[in-house]
Amino acid sequence: MNDIRYQELYGWLSALLGHSVGNVWRLGGDASLRRYFRTQYGMAVDSPPESQKNREFVAINAELARAGVRVPAVLACDFQRGFMLLEDLGSTHFFEVAVGEYQSSYYELALTLLPRIASLRTEDLPLFDRAFILNELGIFTEWMLGRALNLTLTAGEKAMLERTFSELVTVCQEQPQIAMHRDFHCRNLMVTDTGLAVIDYQDMVTGPLTYDLASLLYDCYVVLDPRLRDSLMHKAYAAYVSAGIGASLGFSDFERYTRLTALQRHIKVLGIFCRLSLRDNKQGYLQYLPQVLGYVLEACERYAAFRPLGDFLKTKVQGRLPC
């Protein structure tokens, strides 16, 4: 590999070890600009400091470990250059094994992590506040409606979106506010000899109780059987209440919050997947647009306040998805 960043990373590792690194294997990328390389000494990470939250990653890593959440050990890091050496968690991803007869048990195991994540101190985490939420929803307006579909919205459509987004802000803010992973789904869980491990947590914020559960049960990459989803939602509610989190909510409110928080997330994701395609030339995410849109339409049909959004999407978006 001839790129400069890779050669600098290789040199940094060699200096750290006091000898040549030896063989290096490039792993498939994710939605960020980070790159991962497997070596016999651990997982080398090229994480450009101008765009990646490396200090946040290391700080949150320590907090999660203290809360009993399995995370990769940070073996070495260079914040200035954006290089890290992490413990190698192996190659077994949650989505590869949480299938068939094992699906339910793996998802139940994943639920046990949620109260531990929620227990983290929130003082140093950014707030998932109104401005943050509206900025996320704006990604949908800009990157899907504007750039991918080239739609010109009428005044009525703009007003409808503004009302819808404001309602979703209320849904998120009136829930108990906890530490949330913000991307807790099947691709960010690893299966290790000592149980499930969590990765990709540098974007943690203080936000709504049900966000991480919504990310898992309404996963953009895996659609669960509704019966399993309902069972898991009840078990998650019981786990939170047992941990003294969200005990003031009845289950019906908890369920509504989970479904509508998922709606907020999926509207954002529709925009993000288009942005990954148009800006970053990552086309692989487009195949999941119909799945994500299906979640959105289902939620809009269930809750009357969001039916105008559903009607708009059926008319202007559903038949024109860029996938």
Secondary structure by P-SEA (a helix, b strand, c coil): cccaaaaaaaaaaaaaacccccbbbbcccccccbbbbbccccbbbbccccccaaaaaaaaaaaaaaaccccccccccccccccccccccccccccccccccaaaaaaaaaaaaaaaaaaccccccccccaaaaaaaaaaaacccccccccccccaaaaaaaaaaaaaaaaaaaacccccccccccccccccccccccccccccccccccaaaaaaacccccccccaaaaaaaaaaaaaaaaaacccccccaaaaaaaaaaaaaaaaaaaaaaaaaaaacccccccccaaaaaaaaaaaaaaacccaaaaaaaaaccccccccc
